[in-house]
Amino acid sequence: MAATMPTQDMTVAEVLETWPETVEVFQALKTACVGCVMAPFDTLADVARIYEMEPAIIMEALRQSVQSH
């Protein structure tokens, strides 16, 4: 059963595969996650750490994107 919302322990690749509309979120947050070779390995928590963002910011943006589609 697929997750209904992204979680911090999901990889970027899992999120993009499950919710393709989230591409826009990663781009809007000015990350290089879309197309990155590390996408299958980096979790959303890793992305927050790498880009020095509060995890809540990324998670809320992703949740809003998923809920609006």
N, C-alpha and C positions, 0 to 999 in steps of 0.2 A: 504494500500500500504506500503510495507516494505521500510525502508530507504536504500539509495544506498551506504551510507558510515556511519561508526560509528560516533556518536556525543558524546560530553562530558556528556550529560545528560542521556545517555543510561546506563542501568545497565550492569554489567559484564555478567549476565545470558542472557540478550537480545543479546549482541554481540556474545557470544559463540553459541547461538542457531541459529542466523542468518548467521554467518560466522564461521563455525567450524574450519576453517583453522587458525583462530586467536589464537588457543590454543598455538601454537608455539611462538607467540609474548609474551603472558603472561609468558610462561616458560623462554624465552630468557631474559626477563626483571627481572627474579628472583622474581616473585610474587607468592603468594600462591592462586591466584584467581581461578584457575581451580580446581573445586571440593570444593571450600570454601562454607560454609553454608551462608555466607553473599553475595554471588554472585547475588542472586535475588534482593538484596537491595542496594548494593554499586554501585554508578555510576562510570564512568571512571574518572570524576573529583575527586571523593572520593579516588579512587585508587592512583591517582597522589599525593594527599595530604597524604594519609596513608604511601606511600612508598617514600615520599619526593622527587618526580620527577617533572620536568616541564611537565605540561599537554601536551605541544606540542610534547614532545618526544614520549609519549604513543600514541597520536593521529596519528603522522606521521608513526610510526611503524605499527599500525593497518591499516591505509590507504594503505600503501605499500603492506601489506599482502592481503588485499581484492582486490586490483587492479591486483595483480599478479595471482589471481586464476580465 
